[in-house]
Structure formats: C-alpha cells, structure tokens
Amino acid sequence: MISEQFRIWRLLITGFLNAFENMAIDEAILKACSIGKSPPTIRVYGWRPHAISLGYSQKIKDTINREACERLEVDIVRRPTGGRAVLHDEESTYSLISPIDNPLFPPNILGSYQKISSCLIWVFKRLGIEAQMVIPKEEIKSPFERRVDPICFLSPSWYEITVNSRKICGSAQRRSDAAFLQHGSILLKFDPMKLTEILSFKEGNRTEIIDYLRTKITSVNEQLSRSIGFFEFNEMLTEGFKQGLDLELKEGELSPEEHRLKKEYLEKRYLNPSWNYR
C-alpha cells in the first residue's frame, strides 16, 4: 500500500515558452527536487517560437542546418537529457520530475519509462488511437536509414509508443543521485518537409527522405477523424497522468528557488552558444 503523501503532486501549466526557458525550468525543477526543495511535479508546455532540441551529447556539426533555422525562425537548444534531435513544432510536451525513491515507480530507468508510457497509452486509448509500447529488437540499419540517424523520432526506445509501427511520441530521461526528469514530445501534427529543411543529412534525395519519414512517424491529428488542439490535448494528458499513476494533482507555480535556478541555468547554459552549439 502506497502512502497518500506520494500521490499528491504539483501540476505546472506553463503554456508556450521559448526553448531556453523550457529547458532551464525543467533542469531547475530537477535540481530542486533532488535536494528536497520541490515536490514531485508534472509540467505541460509548448514552444514559441518553434525549436529544434539536441540531445545532451549530440554534435551540432552535420546535424542542424543553422541557416534554415534562422530563415524559419526556429531556435536551437541543447537538452539536459540524451537522445537525438527533436523538432518542437505542433506538439504537446510534458516533463515529469520525481525523487528516485518514489514508490510509485520501479527503481530502474526502464521500469519508470514503462510506467510513464502506460499513462500516455491511457490518453491515446481514450482518443480511440490504438497505440502500443515498443520493445525494440536488435536490427541492422540499412545505409538509407543511417542517413536519417539524427532524428529522434525514427528510433523507438524501450517502452516508447507507436501506432501501426509509426512513432507518435518521443521521450528522454536524466537521473541525478536523488531525482529523475523525464520529458517527452507528443506530436499533434507532423511536417516532414520542415524537418528535412532543418536537419542535415549525410546524403540522399530529399523527396525520398520525406516519403520515408511519413512511413515512420505519425501524429495525433493524423490518427483522428477530428482535429484536437494543444489545450484540449493537455487536459487529457494531465488526466492520463492522474489515472495512470493514481495521483492527486494540485496546480501550482515555480518556487523562488526554482526561479533562481532557472536564471542561473539560462545564463550558464541555455542562452550560452558554447552550450547549444558544441
């Protein structure tokens, strides 16, 4: 039996923010939670202007077309989590931050991925989208598949979610000694033409790559007979976390300590070209 104290979480609805603020906020909450100054938190948010985020260790060289980003007014930011490039366009994004010893989650990374993905599956099922959790198999990539390797959404990881073998959301996790952060992007719409403008590919015909992306990636609105918007979907997303984790969510705001950390991380990292463009 899990105590009620572990089931009361903070909900942050921060709306649309720029890429640098979004990443600084996520890291600030993770740090504050890890030192016991913030409660377990679920945050839902969007990106304005649109942005491309790089994984923590991903090299920007030969990955991003910076001229296209400037022309299309797409910001470039490096995430505190791993993985590959993600275009944050027409999507809903969540972050979940919790102490590692929270009994709502298994103690390992894969177990927490599976638990969080079960919440998202609830949302998709409620919408009538037949989504499945992925258990990847070892496979050898073809030369063509290696050309599009910088894209996060082409490589489902353990317990990420697909619809008819097409990826619909992507996630990444970072752990400190005491807390973990998982954030994920759920595609409401998908524009492969814009993605191929922004990302650099080793070789290949652009039309061929666009066609290939359409076979591997889908979106919520493509799967529905009606259109669902950002705010309506986010209401369902928060309900999915409530149902999947059996939570009581209390809407709140950033604490003074989190605001301080956010400012610090903006200056040291997310507004610093040496962080984003390395």
Salt bridges, closest charged atoms under 4 A:
GLU21 OE2 - LYS262 NZ 3.20
ASP26 OD1 - ARG43 NH2 2.99
ASP26 OD2 - HIS183 ND1 2.98
GLU27 OE2 - ARG174 NH1 3.59
GLU27 OE2 - ARG269 NH2 2.65
ASP89 OD1 - HIS50 ND1 2.98
ASP89 OD2 - LYS194 NZ 3.27
GLU90 OE2 - HIS50 NE2 3.67
GLU91 OE2 - HIS88 ND1 3.04
GLU130 OE1 - LYS125 NZ 3.07
ASP149 OD1 - ARG84 NH1 2.46
ASP149 OD1 - LYS141 NZ 2.99
GLU160 OE1 - LYS167 NZ 2.85
GLU197 OE1 - ARG71 NH2 2.96
GLU197 OE2 - ARG206 NH2 3.99
GLU208 OE1 - ARG147 NH1 3.65
ASP211 OD1 - ARG214 NH1 3.82
GLU222 OE2 - ARG166 NH2 2.95
GLU232 OE2 - ARG226 NH2 3.13
GLU239 OE1 - LYS242 NZ 3.68
ASP246 OD2 - ARG7 NH1 3.44
GLU248 OE2 - LYS250 NZ 3.99
GLU257 OE2 - ARG260 NH2 2.92
GLU258 OE2 - ARG10 NH2 2.62
GLU264 OE1 - ARG260 NH1 3.33
GLU264 OE2 - LYS268 NZ 3.12
